[in-house]
Each structure stands twice: as C-alpha cells, then as structure tokens.
Amino acid sequence: MQGQISTVNTPSEQATTHEKYSTLIPILVAGAFFMENLDGTIIATALPQMAKSFHANPVDLSSGMTAYMLTLAVFIPVSGWLADRLGARTVFTSAIALFTFASILCGISNGALQFTAFRVLQGIGGAMMVPIGRLVVLRVTEKKDLLRAMSFITWPGLVAPVLGPPLGGFITDRATWRWIFYLNVPLGIIGIALALLWIRNQHEDSQRRFDWLGFGLGGTCCIAFMYGLELMGRQHAEWSAVGAFLGYSALAGWLVVRHMRRVEEPLVNLDCLKVHTFVIAMAGGSLFRVAIMASPFLLPLMFQVTFGLTAFQSGLYVLAMFAGNLTMKSVTTPVLRKYGFRTVLLVNGIVAALLILLCGFLRPSTPVAVIVAVLFLHGLTRSMQFTSYNTLGFVDIGKPLMSSATSFAAVVQQMGMGLGVAVGAVALRAAAWFRNDTSGLPTLNDFHIAFWLVAVLASLAIIDSFGLAHHAGAEVTGHAKG
C-alpha cells in the first residue's frame, strides 16, 4: 500500500544490528562479571571494621567470604537448566536483581550469622550471572569474533581479585564498609535495564527435567573438597576431619560422574568432555587458575606481615598486576593469531611460572621498581594465559552442548579461584612444617617457599598443552595451519 512505512530491516541493517549487539553484550556481561568477582575479595580489608559493627571476632567473619565462593560454585550448574527452561534474558536479569537485593541486605545486616546468610543469597545471584552471561555472549558471537568477545569477559576475573582489597580498604577508610555493598545498587539497576534492551530471551529445551540427585552430589562434592582444603590451611588442623571431608568429596565426585553418565537428562551433559580442546582448557586451565589465584592472597599477606606495609599500601603494590592485565588485552588477539594456542600456552605458561618463582625472592630491601616490574610482568602473563584457556575451551563446542559446557566451565573456574586461596594457605602451612615451626606466624622464608610450591603447580599446568595440535582453534584465531 502506498505510504506504508516498511519495518523490515534490510540484510545490511540486520548485519549492522547483529554486529552492534555482539559488541555491546560482551561489555555488559563483563560488567556483571566484574561486580560478581569483585565481591569475592573486596571485603577482605574491611573485616576488622565489620567485626566491630557485629561485636564479633574478625576471623569468624571469614565465613562470609567462604560462603559466597562456595555458593557460587554449587549453584552455577542450576543456571544452565534455568536458562534453557525460562530463557537466558529472564535468568540473567533475575540474577542481577537478586544479587543487587542481596547486596542491600548485606549492607544493612547487623550480625555475623545474618551477614553470612545474606552472602549466601548474594552468591546464588552471582552463580546465575556467571555462566548465563557467557552463554549469551557465545550465542550472539560468530566464531571469527569469539576471541575478541572472550577477551572482554575474561578481564573481570583477572582484575577484580586484584582490585578488590585496595578498593575495599579505601572505601572502608573513607566511609564505611556498608558502602562496599551499596555501590552495587546503581550498577545492578543499570545492568538490568541494558540486559532487557539488548538480550533476546532465547530458549532451548524447556522440557528437560532438573537433575536433583546430580545437583546434590555435585554440590556437596565441591563444598566438602573446598572445606577440607581450608581445614588443611589452619594452624591446628584436625586431620581426621580433613580426611573425612576429602574422602567424602572423592566418593561424591565418583558417584556424580557415574550418575551423569547414566541418567537420561543429567544436570550437566558430560559429552562436552569428549571435546579435546575443552578438556585441555579445563584440566590445564584449572591448575593454572589455582596457582595464579594464590598470588592475590599471598602477596598482600607477605607485604603486610613481613614487609611491614599497611593493607592499603600492600593493595597498591598488587595493582601493578592490574596494570599488566589491562596492557596485555591490546596484544592478546594479534599474538594468538600469529602463534596459535599451542605455542602461546606453552611459552607464556613457562614464563608465568618463572615469574611466580621470582615472587619467592622478593625482600623488604628489594627496590620498589623491581617489585613493580615483577608484578607487572606477572599480570601480563596471567592475562594472556587466562584469555587463551577461556577461548580455547569453546572453539570446538557445538550448539547442543553449549549450555552444559558453559555451566561446567563456570563451576571449574569458580572452584579454581576459591582453591587458589586454600592452596596458598596450605603452601604456607607446608613451609612452616618444613622448618618445624608451630607458632602460627609465617616468616619471609615461609612465603618464599609457598611461592616456589605454587610455581611448581603452575608449571604442571602446561603439560596438557603439549597434546594440542598446532592448528587448534585456527578458525577462531586465524592462525595459519601447519
């Protein structure tokens, strides 16, 4: 009809719209990831002031950090099922809303038990954001743009644990610890609005039943394993309890794998473990993540306990890693395009392990410029390795397995982050055991030995990369086969 306005987009307009959202959505998801990851470490320097507010022991409040990380790991697998059933946009926006609401409750809490309960609620919201955000990005991104998109959503996991302690200390000193949580409110509102505008509410299999047995076995396996390691890092560890928790974790892990391979509709489809590149990214990437996440735990402690720095000063030192993370982002794609995943993971992995080893030689007398240079280079290598592993894991995953693969990867990554702290504490305890010291106060040599042990773990992480083909992921990186 003459005069009618056409509402059908031309192919070029549709392509432009798709390219626009394939750029905007990773930025939105990165912001949500940053908010979720930041809250895992930001309260570390605020614990003394929080303890005064609650009339409690600061050590007792560490349960707030542990509960948050555990909840993230346990509830991540539920998100994949919810996204398939209710739609990715519905779950993602609901997760941000729950996280924001729980942040308000954390800010107004008046007791340690109440605070821990609200942190669990906050962790449930965060657990929904992690894999669903990644799933949304994977669905709107073409393979040729996957590396760029994954680079966007990798940086929050690198930056947030480093930025958290100094930022938490600054907010606590300048205002009150409650503002750590109140600041999430405007960010959450903005995130919800943008998600409703930009993300399509895509569904997959809405009839798939929820695997309650798999959820119970997998969740308790994660909790028992992390708590067992946490007990190992304590000064007066009850080894019978350690053995019981780790033993149950092993049993539950075996049972949940057996269950998921037999049940018709498992919580996570383990067929993704048949994809070679995904297995390498999960195995080697997990070891590397555990090793590398020990640094933000060990470095501030070493700077405060043995260098005599304040919490804020030590946090500023660690910001050198943050600068390295950001600097590497601009060169990650061209480096992977030129050398490919296999070469980058092997060479960069070795350099990363050596830099962790160098941290075991830092002393109070070490020039500031040298310390900053080591931490900056450490940030460069950890950023390159993280982005490479995170991208490699999905280069060969087909659409039917995308939901299960993202949930599985998110659980493994979150566990790796939590285990990094636990492994750092265990390494310190092992160092004290080597010199037969039971005083409980770590010395500079203890920290040095701990870094050396973590460096060994980081070097073991690259072994799997030898099994990669030279052209692995070439479709994503553009690296020439051969």
C-alpha positions in Angstrom: 0.0 0.0 0.0 1.3 3.4 -0.9 2.5 5.5 2.0 3.0 2.5 4.2 6.3 2.5 6.2 8.3 -0.7 5.9 9.5 -2.1 9.2 11.6 -4.9 7.7 15.3 -4.5 8.1 17.5 -5.0 5.0 20.2 -7.7 5.2 22.9 -5.0 5.7 20.9 -3.4 8.5 20.4 -6.7 10.2 24.1 -7.4 9.9 24.9 -4.0 11.4 22.4 -4.6 14.3 23.9 -8.1 15.0 27.5 -6.6 15.0 26.4 -3.9 17.3 24.9 -6.2 19.9 27.8 -8.7 19.6 30.0 -5.9 20.8 27.7 -4.3 23.4 26.6 -7.6 25.1 30.1 -8.8 26.0 30.7 -5.4 27.6 27.5 -5.7 29.6 28.4 -9.2 30.7 31.9 -8.2 31.6 30.4 -5.5 33.9 28.2 -8.1 35.6 31.2 -10.5 36.0 33.3 -7.7 37.4 30.6 -6.9 40.0 30.3 -10.6 40.9 34.1 -11.2 41.1 34.8 -8.0 43.0 32.5 -9.0 45.9 34.5 -12.2 46.4 37.6 -10.3 47.7 36.6 -6.7 48.4 35.5 -7.3 52.0 39.0 -8.8 52.9 40.3 -5.5 54.2 37.0 -4.4 55.7 36.7 -7.4 58.1 38.1 -5.6 61.2 35.6 -2.7 60.9 32.8 -5.2 60.2 33.8 -7.2 63.3 33.4 -4.0 65.4 29.9 -3.4 64.0 28.9 -7.0 64.7 30.8 -7.3 68.0 32.5 -10.4 66.7 35.9 -11.8 66.0 37.3 -10.7 62.6 38.4 -14.3 61.9 34.8 -15.5 62.3 33.7 -13.2 59.5 35.9 -15.1 57.0 32.9 -17.4 56.7 31.2 -14.6 54.7 33.9 -14.9 52.0 33.9 -18.7 52.1 30.1 -19.0 51.9 30.0 -16.6 49.0 32.6 -18.6 46.9 31.1 -21.9 47.8 27.6 -20.8 46.9 28.9 -19.6 43.5 30.4 -22.9 42.7 27.4 -25.0 43.9 24.6 -23.1 42.2 26.3 -22.5 38.9 25.0 -25.8 37.3 21.4 -24.8 38.1 21.7 -21.7 35.8 22.1 -23.7 32.6 18.9 -25.6 33.3 17.0 -22.4 34.2 18.3 -20.7 31.1 17.0 -23.5 28.8 13.7 -23.5 30.6 13.0 -19.8 31.2 15.2 -18.0 28.7 18.7 -16.5 29.0 17.5 -12.9 29.4 15.0 -13.8 32.1 17.5 -15.7 34.2 20.3 -13.2 33.6 18.2 -10.1 34.6 16.7 -12.0 37.6 20.2 -12.9 38.7 21.4 -9.3 38.7 18.2 -8.3 40.6 18.8 -11.0 43.2 22.5 -10.0 43.5 21.6 -6.4 43.9 18.8 -7.0 46.5 21.2 -9.3 48.5 23.8 -6.5 48.4 21.4 -4.2 50.1 20.7 -6.8 52.8 24.4 -7.4 53.3 24.8 -3.6 53.8 22.1 -3.4 56.5 23.0 -6.6 58.3 23.8 -6.4 62.0 25.3 -9.7 62.9 27.8 -12.3 61.6 25.2 -15.0 61.1 22.8 -12.7 59.4 25.6 -11.3 57.2 26.7 -14.9 56.2 23.1 -15.8 55.3 22.8 -12.7 53.0 26.2 -13.6 51.4 24.8 -17.0 50.5 21.8 -15.3 48.8 24.2 -12.9 47.0 26.2 -15.9 45.9 23.1 -17.5 44.4 22.6 -14.4 42.3 26.2 -14.3 41.3 26.1 -18.0 40.3 23.3 -17.3 37.9 25.2 -14.4 36.3 28.5 -16.2 35.5 27.5 -19.0 33.0 24.4 -17.3 31.7 26.3 -14.2 30.7 28.9 -16.3 28.9 26.2 -18.3 27.2 24.5 -15.2 25.9 27.8 -14.0 24.5 28.5 -17.3 22.8 25.1 -17.3 21.2 25.4 -13.8 19.7 29.1 -14.1 18.7 30.3 -15.5 15.4 33.4 -17.8 15.6 35.6 -15.2 13.9 34.8 -12.7 16.7 34.9 -15.2 19.6 38.4 -14.3 20.7 37.6 -10.6 20.9 34.4 -11.3 22.9 36.0 -13.8 25.3 38.8 -11.2 25.9 36.1 -8.7 27.0 34.6 -11.1 29.6 37.9 -12.5 30.8 39.3 -9.4 32.4 36.8 -9.2 35.3 38.1 -12.5 36.7 41.7 -11.1 36.4 41.1 -7.5 37.6 38.5 -7.9 40.4 40.5 -10.1 42.8 43.5 -7.7 42.5 41.4 -4.5 42.7 39.2 -5.8 45.5 41.5 -5.5 48.6 42.8 -1.9 48.0 39.3 -0.7 46.9 37.7 -2.3 49.9 40.3 -0.7 52.2 39.8 2.7 50.5 36.0 2.6 50.9 36.3 1.4 54.5 38.7 4.2 55.4 36.9 7.0 53.7 33.3 6.0 54.5 32.0 2.7 56.0 32.2 -0.9 55.0 28.5 -0.9 54.2 29.1 1.2 51.1 31.0 -1.7 49.6 27.6 -3.3 49.1 25.5 -0.2 48.5 27.6 0.7 45.4 26.3 -2.5 43.7 22.7 -1.0 43.7 23.1 1.6 40.9 25.3 -0.8 38.9 22.7 -3.5 39.2 19.8 -1.2 38.1 21.8 -0.1 35.0 22.7 -3.8 34.2 19.1 -4.9 34.4 17.9 -2.1 32.1 20.6 -2.8 29.5 20.0 -6.5 29.6 16.3 -6.0 28.9 17.2 -3.8 25.9 20.0 -5.8 24.4 19.5 -9.5 25.1 17.0 -11.8 23.4 15.1 -14.3 25.6 16.2 -17.4 23.8 15.0 -20.8 25.0 16.4 -24.2 24.2 14.9 -27.4 25.7 12.3 -26.1 28.1 11.0 -29.6 29.0 14.3 -31.0 30.4 13.8 -32.2 34.0 16.0 -31.0 36.7 18.6 -33.5 38.0 18.3 -33.1 41.8 20.5 -36.1 42.6 23.3 -34.8 40.4 22.9 -31.3 41.9 23.1 -32.7 45.5 26.1 -35.0 44.8 28.0 -32.3 42.8 27.2 -29.5 45.2 28.3 -31.5 48.3 31.4 -32.7 46.5 32.5 -29.1 45.9 31.7 -28.0 49.4 33.5 -30.9 51.0 36.6 -30.5 48.9 37.0 -26.8 49.4 36.3 -27.0 53.2 38.7 -29.9 53.5 41.5 -27.8 51.9 40.5 -24.9 54.1 40.9 -27.1 57.2 44.4 -28.1 56.0 45.4 -24.5 55.9 44.5 -23.8 59.5 47.2 -23.8 62.2 45.6 -26.6 64.3 44.1 -28.7 61.7 42.0 -31.7 62.7 43.4 -34.3 60.3 40.6 -36.7 60.9 38.1 -34.1 59.8 40.3 -33.2 56.8 40.4 -36.9 55.8 36.6 -37.2 56.2 35.7 -34.2 54.1 38.2 -35.0 51.3 37.2 -38.7 51.4 33.6 -37.8 51.0 34.4 -35.4 48.2 36.2 -38.1 46.3 33.3 -40.5 46.8 30.7 -38.0 45.8 32.7 -36.9 42.8 32.9 -40.5 41.6 29.2 -41.0 42.2 28.1 -37.8 40.4 30.2 -38.7 37.3 28.8 -42.2 37.3 25.3 -40.8 37.7 25.6 -38.2 35.0 26.9 -40.7 32.5 23.9 -43.0 33.1 20.9 -40.7 33.6 18.9 -39.6 30.6 18.8 -35.9 31.4 21.8 -35.0 33.6 22.4 -31.7 35.3 25.5 -31.3 33.1 25.9 -33.2 29.8 29.4 -34.7 30.2 29.6 -35.2 26.4 31.5 -31.9 26.4 34.4 -33.8 28.0 34.7 -35.7 24.7 35.9 -32.5 23.0 39.7 -32.5 23.2 40.3 -28.7 23.3 37.6 -28.3 26.0 39.3 -31.0 28.2 42.7 -29.4 27.9 41.3 -25.9 28.7 39.5 -27.4 31.8 42.4 -29.5 33.1 45.4 -27.3 32.4 43.4 -24.1 32.9 42.2 -25.3 36.3 45.7 -26.0 37.6 46.9 -22.7 36.2 44.0 -20.8 37.8 44.6 -22.4 41.2 48.3 -21.4 41.0 47.7 -17.9 39.7 44.9 -17.0 42.1 47.2 -17.8 45.1 49.1 -14.6 44.3 46.4 -12.1 45.3 46.2 -14.0 48.6 49.9 -14.5 49.3 51.3 -11.1 48.1 49.2 -8.8 50.3 49.9 -11.0 53.3 53.7 -11.1 52.6 53.8 -7.3 52.2 51.9 -6.7 55.5 53.3 -9.4 57.7 57.0 -9.4 56.6 57.4 -6.1 54.8 55.6 -4.0 57.4 53.2 -2.3 54.9 49.6 -1.3 55.7 46.7 -3.1 54.0 46.1 -0.2 51.6 49.8 0.1 50.7 50.1 -3.6 50.0 47.0 -3.4 47.9 48.6 -0.6 45.9 51.6 -2.8 45.2 49.3 -5.6 43.8 47.7 -3.0 41.5 50.8 -3.5 39.3 49.3 -6.8 38.3 46.1 -4.9 37.3 48.1 -2.7 35.0 49.7 -5.8 33.4 46.3 -7.3 32.9 45.0 -4.3 31.1 48.1 -3.8 29.0 48.1 -7.4 27.7 44.5 -7.0 26.4 45.5 -5.0 23.5 48.0 -7.6 22.2 46.4 -10.9 23.1 44.5 -11.3 19.8 47.4 -10.5 17.4 49.7 -12.7 19.4 47.3 -15.7 19.3 46.7 -15.0 15.6 50.4 -15.1 14.8 51.5 -18.0 17.0 48.3 -20.1 17.8 47.0 -21.5 21.0 49.6 -24.3 21.5 52.7 -22.1 21.2 51.2 -19.3 23.3 50.1 -21.6 26.1 53.4 -23.4 26.3 55.8 -20.4 26.1 53.6 -18.0 28.1 52.9 -20.7 30.7 56.6 -21.3 31.3 57.2 -17.5 31.7 54.2 -17.2 34.1 55.6 -20.0 36.3 59.0 -18.4 36.4 57.5 -15.0 37.4 55.7 -16.7 40.3 59.0 -18.3 41.3 60.6 -14.8 41.2 58.0 -13.6 43.8 59.7 -16.1 46.1 62.8 -14.0 46.1 61.3 -10.6 46.9 62.5 -9.0 50.1 61.8 -5.7 52.1 65.2 -4.5 50.7 64.2 -5.2 47.1 63.9 -1.9 45.2 60.3 -0.8 44.6 60.9 -0.6 40.8 62.0 -4.3 40.8 58.9 -5.4 42.7 56.6 -3.4 40.5 58.3 -4.8 37.4 57.9 -8.4 38.5 54.2 -7.9 39.4 53.5 -6.1 36.2 55.0 -8.9 34.1 53.1 -11.4 36.2 49.9 -9.5 35.3 50.8 -9.7 31.6 51.4 -13.4 31.5 48.3 -14.3 33.7 46.1 -12.3 31.4 47.4 -13.9 28.3 47.0 -17.4 29.7 43.6 -16.8 31.1 42.2 -15.5 27.8 43.8 -18.3 25.9 42.4 -21.0 28.1 38.9 -19.4 28.3 38.7 -19.1 24.5 40.2 -22.5 23.6 37.6 -24.2 25.7 34.8 -23.2 23.4 36.3 -23.3 19.9 35.0 -26.8 19.1 31.9 -26.9 21.3 28.7 -27.3 19.2 25.5 -25.5 20.0 23.7 -28.5 21.6 26.5 -28.7 24.2 27.0 -25.0 24.7 24.8 -24.7 27.8 26.3 -27.7 29.6 29.8 -26.6 28.6 29.4 -23.1 29.9 28.0 -24.4 33.2 30.8 -26.9 33.6 33.4 -24.4 32.8 32.0 -21.8 35.2 32.0 -24.3 38.1 35.6 -25.3 37.3 36.7 -21.7 37.1 35.0 -20.7 40.3 36.4 -23.6 42.1 39.8 -22.7 40.8 39.5 -19.2 42.2 38.4 -20.4 45.6 41.0 -23.2 45.7 43.8 -20.6 44.9 43.3 -19.1 48.4 43.1 -22.5 50.0 46.3 -23.8 48.2 48.1 -20.6 49.2 47.3 -21.2 52.8 48.2 -24.9 52.6 51.5 -23.9 51.0 52.3 -21.5 53.9 51.5 -24.3 56.3 53.7 -26.7 54.4 56.6 -24.2 54.6 56.2 -23.8 58.4 56.1 -27.6 58.6 59.4 -27.8 56.7 61.1 -25.8 59.4 59.2 -27.4 62.2 57.5 -24.2 63.4 54.2 -24.3 65.2 54.0 -20.6 66.3 51.5 -19.8 63.5 53.2 -16.6 62.4 54.6 -17.0 58.8 58.1 -15.8 58.2 59.5 -14.4 55.0 61.1 -17.7 54.2 57.6 -19.3 54.5 56.2 -17.0 51.9 59.2 -17.7 49.6 58.7 -21.5 49.9 55.0 -21.1 49.3 55.6 -19.2 46.1 58.1 -21.8 44.9 55.5 -24.6 45.6 52.8 -22.6 43.7 55.3 -22.1 40.8 55.7 -25.9 40.5 51.9 -26.2 40.3 51.8 -23.5 37.5 54.5 -25.4 35.6 52.5 -28.6 35.8 49.5 -26.8 34.2 51.2 -26.6 30.8 51.7 -30.3 30.4 48.3 -30.8 28.8 49.1 -28.1 26.2 51.7 -30.4 24.6 48.8 -32.5 23.4 47.3 -29.6 21.4 47.5 -29.7 17.6 49.5 -26.8 16.1 46.4 -25.6 14.3 44.0 -26.0 17.2 41.5 -23.1 17.3 42.7 -21.8 13.9 39.1 -21.0 13.0 38.9 -18.6 15.9 42.4 -17.1 15.9 43.0 -17.1 12.1 46.4 -18.7 12.8 47.6 -20.5 9.7 47.6 -24.3 9.9 50.8 -26.2 9.7 
